[in-house]
Amino acid sequence: MTSADGTVLSLRRSGSGSPMVLVHGTLDGMNTFSLVELALADHHEVTVYDRRGRGGSSDATAYALDREVEDLQAVLGTYDQPVHVVAHSFGAVVAMKTALAGADLASLVLYEPPMNGDQIPDDVVAALEDAVAEGRPDDAIRLLAHDLAGVSDEEIGIAMAVPPVRKMLREGVRSASRELRTLQQCTWDDLPITGVPTLMLRGERSDSPAYPTAQQLSTIVLGAEAVTLANQTHLAHSMDPNGFTNAVLGFTSQQHQ
């Protein structure tokens, strides 16, 4: 399908039921949800897509968060009813801005959106940019995953040991800088999100200051629910797919009662 600026978006659809769109984070592509996609598709028609600049999706010369919002709006526009949106990390920032733009959403599940961009150190982003420019993608991946996202060395090792995942991460890190720079400059004067049932997910072991604090919750979404995923960091959809799926379905099922 094609976004507003002509960017071609690659997507995959499975299952049946009320529509659900999954939005991936910075280092990922749509296959990051492979361990939860089919379980969610037992209850919903699930759409996953590669955000611009990775996987099967094309890119544009100029980058802006507004273009990412237009991409998600285009995917949502393939349905003629409200859609559940489940979004991880930078994808959750895209989903939040899309909700604020007035998208017709059945619900919103946000897993650790790095919305506190002033807490993303410039020297770490610069080091990541240097690593990418010098052909050291694995160093860049570790800088983002460990130093910024709070992912453990063990989890990084598990991910990098799987060839398709390693390929996805190496591809994603090429465009990481523009997303991190966007987060550093992002403003949230348009909060709170209203009128959308929202679940905020966080990992029990996540400690990045870029993620929302409990105190921020009421300023982000009016009436949001919050669930902490036990013993998890930023990757519960991969490291604890059952826990992640149960939290999502437990919430979305309430919206049909």
Helices and strands as residue ranges (DSSP letters): E 11-14, E 18-23, G 30-33, H 34-41, E 44-49, H 65-76, E 83-88, H 90-100, E 105-111, G 117-119, H 122-133, H 137-142, I 143-148, H 153-160, H 163-172, G 173-175, H 176-185, E 198-203, G 214-216, H 217-220, E 225-229, H 236-239, H 241-254
